[in-house]
């Protein structure tokens, strides 16, 4: 049995945004993602959809 490293199935499920909501990512990283998303129309629409879902609209 291998030891160490990430186990299969360990960690948060895909789509889990708790760390973002809790503020566990630095604002510098988040703003870099936002700036990148605003340059690409497809990413921009996905970001807007995500933010609306996050705030229940």
HTML snippet that shows the backbone in 3Dmol.js (N, CA, C, O; Angstrom):
<script src="https://3Dmol.org/build/3Dmol-min.js"></script>
<div id="view" style="width:600px;height:400px;position:relative"></div>
<script>
const pdb = `
ATOM      1  N   UNK A   1       0.851  -1.173   0.000  1.00  0.00           N
ATOM      2  CA  UNK A   1       0.000   0.000   0.000  1.00  0.00           C
ATOM      3  C   UNK A   1       0.895   1.233   0.000  1.00  0.00           C
ATOM      4  O   UNK A   1       1.738   1.381   0.885  1.00  0.00           O
ATOM      5  N   UNK A   2       0.722   2.138  -0.997  1.00  0.00           N
ATOM      6  CA  UNK A   2       1.538   3.348  -1.029  1.00  0.00           C
ATOM      7  C   UNK A   2       1.204   4.295   0.109  1.00  0.00           C
ATOM      8  O   UNK A   2       0.061   4.364   0.562  1.00  0.00           O
ATOM      9  N   UNK A   3       2.186   5.003   0.553  1.00  0.00           N
ATOM     10  CA  UNK A   3       1.984   5.970   1.632  1.00  0.00           C
ATOM     11  C   UNK A   3       2.327   7.361   1.136  1.00  0.00           C
ATOM     12  O   UNK A   3       3.150   7.538   0.237  1.00  0.00           O
ATOM     13  N   UNK A   4       1.686   8.332   1.733  1.00  0.00           N
ATOM     14  CA  UNK A   4       1.959   9.715   1.368  1.00  0.00           C
ATOM     15  C   UNK A   4       1.208  10.137   0.119  1.00  0.00           C
ATOM     16  O   UNK A   4       0.679   9.306  -0.619  1.00  0.00           O
ATOM     17  N   UNK A   5       1.172  11.397  -0.096  1.00  0.00           N
ATOM     18  CA  UNK A   5       0.491  11.901  -1.278  1.00  0.00           C
ATOM     19  C   UNK A   5      -1.006  11.957  -1.088  1.00  0.00           C
ATOM     20  O   UNK A   5      -1.535  11.548  -0.055  1.00  0.00           O
ATOM     21  N   UNK A   6      -1.670  12.460  -2.082  1.00  0.00           N
ATOM     22  CA  UNK A   6      -3.120  12.619  -2.026  1.00  0.00           C
ATOM     23  C   UNK A   6      -3.821  11.295  -2.299  1.00  0.00           C
ATOM     24  O   UNK A   6      -3.478  10.579  -3.240  1.00  0.00           O
ATOM     25  N   UNK A   7      -4.791  10.984  -1.475  1.00  0.00           N
ATOM     26  CA  UNK A   7      -5.569   9.768  -1.665  1.00  0.00           C
ATOM     27  C   UNK A   7      -6.675  10.007  -2.684  1.00  0.00           C
ATOM     28  O   UNK A   7      -7.202  11.115  -2.788  1.00  0.00           O
ATOM     29  N   UNK A   8      -7.016   8.994  -3.417  1.00  0.00           N
ATOM     30  CA  UNK A   8      -8.106   9.083  -4.367  1.00  0.00           C
ATOM     31  C   UNK A   8      -9.402   9.389  -3.613  1.00  0.00           C
ATOM     32  O   UNK A   8      -9.746   8.703  -2.651  1.00  0.00           O
ATOM     33  N   UNK A   9     -10.107  10.415  -4.055  1.00  0.00           N
ATOM     34  CA  UNK A   9     -11.367  10.769  -3.409  1.00  0.00           C
ATOM     35  C   UNK A   9     -11.224  11.702  -2.221  1.00  0.00           C
ATOM     36  O   UNK A   9     -12.228  12.112  -1.638  1.00  0.00           O
ATOM     37  N   UNK A  10     -10.000  12.046  -1.849  1.00  0.00           N
ATOM     38  CA  UNK A  10      -9.804  12.936  -0.703  1.00  0.00           C
ATOM     39  C   UNK A  10     -10.051  14.383  -1.116  1.00  0.00           C
ATOM     40  O   UNK A  10      -9.904  14.741  -2.285  1.00  0.00           O
ATOM     41  N   UNK A  11     -10.414  15.176  -0.182  1.00  0.00           N
ATOM     42  CA  UNK A  11     -10.593  16.598  -0.436  1.00  0.00           C
ATOM     43  C   UNK A  11     -12.029  16.966  -0.748  1.00  0.00           C
ATOM     44  O   UNK A  11     -12.927  16.125  -0.719  1.00  0.00           O
ATOM     45  N   UNK A  12     -12.224  18.218  -1.041  1.00  0.00           N
ATOM     46  CA  UNK A  12     -13.558  18.747  -1.310  1.00  0.00           C
ATOM     47  C   UNK A  12     -14.054  18.272  -2.678  1.00  0.00           C
ATOM     48  O   UNK A  12     -13.256  18.051  -3.588  1.00  0.00           O
ATOM     49  N   UNK A  13     -15.358  18.118  -2.819  1.00  0.00           N
ATOM     50  CA  UNK A  13     -15.899  17.719  -4.116  1.00  0.00           C
ATOM     51  C   UNK A  13     -15.750  18.840  -5.139  1.00  0.00           C
ATOM     52  O   UNK A  13     -15.600  20.007  -4.778  1.00  0.00           O
ATOM     53  N   UNK A  14     -15.793  18.479  -6.408  1.00  0.00           N
ATOM     54  CA  UNK A  14     -15.700  19.483  -7.468  1.00  0.00           C
ATOM     55  C   UNK A  14     -16.823  20.500  -7.317  1.00  0.00           C
ATOM     56  O   UNK A  14     -17.951  20.148  -6.973  1.00  0.00           O
ATOM     57  N   UNK A  15     -16.504  21.752  -7.575  1.00  0.00           N
ATOM     58  CA  UNK A  15     -17.507  22.797  -7.489  1.00  0.00           C
ATOM     59  C   UNK A  15     -17.646  23.402  -6.106  1.00  0.00           C
ATOM     60  O   UNK A  15     -18.397  24.361  -5.927  1.00  0.00           O
ATOM     61  N   UNK A  16     -16.941  22.864  -5.128  1.00  0.00           N
ATOM     62  CA  UNK A  16     -17.025  23.386  -3.774  1.00  0.00           C
ATOM     63  C   UNK A  16     -16.342  24.749  -3.728  1.00  0.00           C
ATOM     64  O   UNK A  16     -15.171  24.875  -4.085  1.00  0.00           O
ATOM     65  N   UNK A  17     -17.077  25.765  -3.289  1.00  0.00           N
ATOM     66  CA  UNK A  17     -16.544  27.126  -3.284  1.00  0.00           C
ATOM     67  C   UNK A  17     -16.391  27.674  -1.867  1.00  0.00           C
ATOM     68  O   UNK A  17     -16.285  28.887  -1.683  1.00  0.00           O
ATOM     69  N   UNK A  18     -16.377  26.801  -0.875  1.00  0.00           N
ATOM     70  CA  UNK A  18     -16.281  27.258   0.511  1.00  0.00           C
ATOM     71  C   UNK A  18     -15.039  28.103   0.773  1.00  0.00           C
ATOM     72  O   UNK A  18     -15.109  29.099   1.492  1.00  0.00           O
ATOM     73  N   UNK A  19     -13.909  27.718   0.200  1.00  0.00           N
ATOM     74  CA  UNK A  19     -12.676  28.475   0.444  1.00  0.00           C
ATOM     75  C   UNK A  19     -12.786  29.879  -0.121  1.00  0.00           C
ATOM     76  O   UNK A  19     -12.267  30.828   0.467  1.00  0.00           O
ATOM     77  N   UNK A  20     -13.457  30.021  -1.256  1.00  0.00           N
ATOM     78  CA  UNK A  20     -13.627  31.358  -1.836  1.00  0.00           C
ATOM     79  C   UNK A  20     -14.550  32.175  -0.950  1.00  0.00           C
ATOM     80  O   UNK A  20     -14.268  33.339  -0.663  1.00  0.00           O
ATOM     81  N   UNK A  21     -15.657  31.573  -0.512  1.00  0.00           N
ATOM     82  CA  UNK A  21     -16.610  32.295   0.323  1.00  0.00           C
ATOM     83  C   UNK A  21     -16.011  32.654   1.678  1.00  0.00           C
ATOM     84  O   UNK A  21     -16.364  33.682   2.256  1.00  0.00           O
ATOM     85  N   UNK A  22     -15.114  31.825   2.187  1.00  0.00           N
ATOM     86  CA  UNK A  22     -14.505  32.066   3.486  1.00  0.00           C
ATOM     87  C   UNK A  22     -13.339  33.043   3.397  1.00  0.00           C
ATOM     88  O   UNK A  22     -12.810  33.468   4.424  1.00  0.00           O
ATOM     89  N   UNK A  23     -12.932  33.403   2.183  1.00  0.00           N
ATOM     90  CA  UNK A  23     -11.827  34.339   2.012  1.00  0.00           C
ATOM     91  C   UNK A  23     -10.469  33.709   2.175  1.00  0.00           C
ATOM     92  O   UNK A  23      -9.521  34.384   2.576  1.00  0.00           O
ATOM     93  N   UNK A  24     -10.351  32.431   1.875  1.00  0.00           N
ATOM     94  CA  UNK A  24      -9.068  31.753   2.061  1.00  0.00           C
ATOM     95  C   UNK A  24      -8.148  31.861   0.859  1.00  0.00           C
ATOM     96  O   UNK A  24      -7.049  31.304   0.867  1.00  0.00           O
ATOM     97  N   UNK A  25      -8.580  32.565  -0.165  1.00  0.00           N
ATOM     98  CA  UNK A  25      -7.701  32.846  -1.290  1.00  0.00           C
ATOM     99  C   UNK A  25      -7.326  34.311  -1.214  1.00  0.00           C
ATOM    100  O   UNK A  25      -8.138  35.145  -0.814  1.00  0.00           O
ATOM    101  N   UNK A  26      -6.117  34.621  -1.589  1.00  0.00           N
ATOM    102  CA  UNK A  26      -5.701  36.020  -1.489  1.00  0.00           C
ATOM    103  C   UNK A  26      -6.438  36.848  -2.526  1.00  0.00           C
ATOM    104  O   UNK A  26      -6.755  36.366  -3.614  1.00  0.00           O
ATOM    105  N   UNK A  27      -6.702  38.077  -2.185  1.00  0.00           N
ATOM    106  CA  UNK A  27      -7.421  38.951  -3.113  1.00  0.00           C
ATOM    107  C   UNK A  27      -6.605  39.162  -4.391  1.00  0.00           C
ATOM    108  O   UNK A  27      -7.182  39.380  -5.457  1.00  0.00           O
ATOM    109  N   UNK A  28      -5.294  39.101  -4.302  1.00  0.00           N
ATOM    110  CA  UNK A  28      -4.455  39.255  -5.496  1.00  0.00           C
ATOM    111  C   UNK A  28      -4.746  38.144  -6.503  1.00  0.00           C
ATOM    112  O   UNK A  28      -4.856  38.407  -7.701  1.00  0.00           O
ATOM    113  N   UNK A  29      -4.872  36.906  -6.025  1.00  0.00           N
ATOM    114  CA  UNK A  29      -5.169  35.783  -6.916  1.00  0.00           C
ATOM    115  C   UNK A  29      -6.557  35.917  -7.518  1.00  0.00           C
ATOM    116  O   UNK A  29      -6.750  35.646  -8.704  1.00  0.00           O
ATOM    117  N   UNK A  30      -7.515  36.328  -6.719  1.00  0.00           N
ATOM    118  CA  UNK A  30      -8.887  36.464  -7.215  1.00  0.00           C
ATOM    119  C   UNK A  30      -8.958  37.561  -8.269  1.00  0.00           C
ATOM    120  O   UNK A  30      -9.577  37.365  -9.315  1.00  0.00           O
ATOM    121  N   UNK A  31      -8.338  38.710  -8.018  1.00  0.00           N
ATOM    122  CA  UNK A  31      -8.376  39.794  -9.000  1.00  0.00           C
ATOM    123  C   UNK A  31      -7.641  39.413 -10.277  1.00  0.00           C
ATOM    124  O   UNK A  31      -8.035  39.844 -11.361  1.00  0.00           O
ATOM    125  N   UNK A  32      -6.599  38.627 -10.175  1.00  0.00           N
ATOM    126  CA  UNK A  32      -5.910  38.159 -11.382  1.00  0.00           C
ATOM    127  C   UNK A  32      -6.837  37.276 -12.205  1.00  0.00           C
ATOM    128  O   UNK A  32      -6.848  37.369 -13.432  1.00  0.00           O
ATOM    129  N   UNK A  33      -7.623  36.413 -11.542  1.00  0.00           N
ATOM    130  CA  UNK A  33      -8.585  35.580 -12.261  1.00  0.00           C
ATOM    131  C   UNK A  33      -9.678  36.431 -12.897  1.00  0.00           C
ATOM    132  O   UNK A  33     -10.081  36.176 -14.032  1.00  0.00           O
ATOM    133  N   UNK A  34     -10.158  37.435 -12.176  1.00  0.00           N
ATOM    134  CA  UNK A  34     -11.215  38.309 -12.705  1.00  0.00           C
ATOM    135  C   UNK A  34     -10.706  39.070 -13.927  1.00  0.00           C
ATOM    136  O   UNK A  34     -11.395  39.145 -14.944  1.00  0.00           O
ATOM    137  N   UNK A  35      -9.513  39.628 -13.830  1.00  0.00           N
ATOM    138  CA  UNK A  35      -8.952  40.358 -14.971  1.00  0.00           C
ATOM    139  C   UNK A  35      -8.806  39.446 -16.182  1.00  0.00           C
ATOM    140  O   UNK A  35      -9.105  39.853 -17.305  1.00  0.00           O
ATOM    141  N   UNK A  36      -8.352  38.226 -15.963  1.00  0.00           N
ATOM    142  CA  UNK A  36      -8.214  37.260 -17.052  1.00  0.00           C
ATOM    143  C   UNK A  36      -9.580  36.937 -17.655  1.00  0.00           C
ATOM    144  O   UNK A  36      -9.717  36.854 -18.875  1.00  0.00           O
ATOM    145  N   UNK A  37     -10.581  36.755 -16.808  1.00  0.00           N
ATOM    146  CA  UNK A  37     -11.916  36.401 -17.280  1.00  0.00           C
ATOM    147  C   UNK A  37     -12.538  37.536 -18.087  1.00  0.00           C
ATOM    148  O   UNK A  37     -13.267  37.282 -19.046  1.00  0.00           O
ATOM    149  N   UNK A  38     -12.264  38.774 -17.716  1.00  0.00           N
ATOM    150  CA  UNK A  38     -12.866  39.904 -18.422  1.00  0.00           C
ATOM    151  C   UNK A  38     -12.325  40.061 -19.848  1.00  0.00           C
ATOM    152  O   UNK A  38     -12.959  40.712 -20.678  1.00  0.00           O
ATOM    153  N   UNK A  39     -11.187  39.485 -20.131  1.00  0.00           N
ATOM    154  CA  UNK A  39     -10.626  39.568 -21.475  1.00  0.00           C
ATOM    155  C   UNK A  39     -11.215  38.535 -22.424  1.00  0.00           C
ATOM    156  O   UNK A  39     -11.124  38.695 -23.641  1.00  0.00           O
ATOM    157  N   UNK A  40     -11.814  37.486 -21.893  1.00  0.00           N
ATOM    158  CA  UNK A  40     -12.387  36.412 -22.696  1.00  0.00           C
ATOM    159  C   UNK A  40     -13.905  36.413 -22.508  1.00  0.00           C
ATOM    160  O   UNK A  40     -14.380  36.183 -21.396  1.00  0.00           O
ATOM    161  N   UNK A  41     -14.682  36.667 -23.577  1.00  0.00           N
ATOM    162  CA  UNK A  41     -16.141  36.761 -23.431  1.00  0.00           C
ATOM    163  C   UNK A  41     -16.792  35.507 -22.825  1.00  0.00           C
ATOM    164  O   UNK A  41     -17.740  35.620 -22.049  1.00  0.00           O
ATOM    165  N   UNK A  42     -16.295  34.330 -23.169  1.00  0.00           N
ATOM    166  CA  UNK A  42     -16.868  33.096 -22.624  1.00  0.00           C
ATOM    167  C   UNK A  42     -16.594  32.991 -21.119  1.00  0.00           C
ATOM    168  O   UNK A  42     -17.491  32.659 -20.344  1.00  0.00           O
ATOM    169  N   UNK A  43     -15.367  33.272 -20.714  1.00  0.00           N
ATOM    170  CA  UNK A  43     -15.022  33.246 -19.287  1.00  0.00           C
ATOM    171  C   UNK A  43     -15.788  34.318 -18.525  1.00  0.00           C
ATOM    172  O   UNK A  43     -16.207  34.104 -17.387  1.00  0.00           O
ATOM    173  N   UNK A  44     -15.968  35.480 -19.164  1.00  0.00           N
ATOM    174  CA  UNK A  44     -16.675  36.590 -18.531  1.00  0.00           C
ATOM    175  C   UNK A  44     -18.116  36.184 -18.209  1.00  0.00           C
ATOM    176  O   UNK A  44     -18.600  36.440 -17.107  1.00  0.00           O
ATOM    177  N   UNK A  45     -18.798  35.554 -19.164  1.00  0.00           N
ATOM    178  CA  UNK A  45     -20.186  35.146 -18.926  1.00  0.00           C
ATOM    179  C   UNK A  45     -20.262  34.078 -17.837  1.00  0.00           C
ATOM    180  O   UNK A  45     -21.190  34.082 -17.028  1.00  0.00           O
ATOM    181  N   UNK A  46     -19.294  33.168 -17.813  1.00  0.00           N
ATOM    182  CA  UNK A  46     -19.280  32.138 -16.765  1.00  0.00           C
ATOM    183  C   UNK A  46     -19.031  32.755 -15.392  1.00  0.00           C
ATOM    184  O   UNK A  46     -19.634  32.335 -14.405  1.00  0.00           O
ATOM    185  N   UNK A  47     -18.145  33.750 -15.325  1.00  0.00           N
ATOM    186  CA  UNK A  47     -17.860  34.424 -14.059  1.00  0.00           C
ATOM    187  C   UNK A  47     -19.104  35.146 -13.551  1.00  0.00           C
ATOM    188  O   UNK A  47     -19.434  35.066 -12.368  1.00  0.00           O
ATOM    189  N   UNK A  48     -19.785  35.843 -14.438  1.00  0.00           N
ATOM    190  CA  UNK A  48     -20.999  36.564 -14.047  1.00  0.00           C
ATOM    191  C   UNK A  48     -22.057  35.586 -13.554  1.00  0.00           C
ATOM    192  O   UNK A  48     -22.718  35.843 -12.548  1.00  0.00           O
ATOM    193  N   UNK A  49     -22.223  34.467 -14.255  1.00  0.00           N
ATOM    194  CA  UNK A  49     -23.193  33.440 -13.832  1.00  0.00           C
ATOM    195  C   UNK A  49     -22.826  32.900 -12.451  1.00  0.00           C
ATOM    196  O   UNK A  49     -23.696  32.734 -11.596  1.00  0.00           O
ATOM    197  N   UNK A  50     -21.535  32.625 -12.234  1.00  0.00           N
ATOM    198  CA  UNK A  50     -21.069  32.122 -10.944  1.00  0.00           C
ATOM    199  C   UNK A  50     -21.362  33.113  -9.825  1.00  0.00           C
ATOM    200  O   UNK A  50     -21.841  32.727  -8.759  1.00  0.00           O
ATOM    201  N   UNK A  51     -21.072  34.395 -10.067  1.00  0.00           N
ATOM    202  CA  UNK A  51     -21.290  35.417  -9.038  1.00  0.00           C
ATOM    203  C   UNK A  51     -22.768  35.578  -8.714  1.00  0.00           C
ATOM    204  O   UNK A  51     -23.136  35.788  -7.558  1.00  0.00           O
ATOM    205  N   UNK A  52     -23.612  35.481  -9.730  1.00  0.00           N
ATOM    206  CA  UNK A  52     -25.060  35.573  -9.489  1.00  0.00           C
ATOM    207  C   UNK A  52     -25.539  34.390  -8.644  1.00  0.00           C
ATOM    208  O   UNK A  52     -26.361  34.562  -7.744  1.00  0.00           O
ATOM    209  N   UNK A  53     -25.028  33.197  -8.932  1.00  0.00           N
ATOM    210  CA  UNK A  53     -25.402  32.023  -8.139  1.00  0.00           C
ATOM    211  C   UNK A  53     -24.894  32.149  -6.709  1.00  0.00           C
ATOM    212  O   UNK A  53     -25.578  31.767  -5.760  1.00  0.00           O
ATOM    213  N   UNK A  54     -23.703  32.681  -6.567  1.00  0.00           N
ATOM    214  CA  UNK A  54     -23.101  32.855  -5.252  1.00  0.00           C
ATOM    215  C   UNK A  54     -23.942  33.766  -4.370  1.00  0.00           C
ATOM    216  O   UNK A  54     -24.046  33.560  -3.161  1.00  0.00           O
ATOM    217  N   UNK A  55     -24.536  34.772  -4.990  1.00  0.00           N
ATOM    218  CA  UNK A  55     -25.321  35.745  -4.237  1.00  0.00           C
ATOM    219  C   UNK A  55     -26.819  35.488  -4.326  1.00  0.00           C
ATOM    220  O   UNK A  55     -27.612  36.320  -3.886  1.00  0.00           O
ATOM    221  N   UNK A  56     -27.220  34.355  -4.885  1.00  0.00           N
ATOM    222  CA  UNK A  56     -28.613  33.956  -4.903  1.00  0.00           C
ATOM    223  C   UNK A  56     -29.512  34.782  -5.793  1.00  0.00           C
ATOM    224  O   UNK A  56     -30.680  34.993  -5.463  1.00  0.00           O
ATOM    225  N   UNK A  57     -29.006  35.248  -6.897  1.00  0.00           N
ATOM    226  CA  UNK A  57     -29.839  36.034  -7.819  1.00  0.00           C
ATOM    227  C   UNK A  57     -30.142  35.251  -9.065  1.00  0.00           C
ATOM    228  O   UNK A  57     -30.831  35.750  -9.955  1.00  0.00           O
TER     229      UNK A  57
END
`;
const viewer = $3Dmol.createViewer("view");
viewer.addModel(pdb, "pdb");
viewer.setStyle({}, {cartoon: {color: "spectrum"}});
viewer.zoomTo();
viewer.render();
</script>
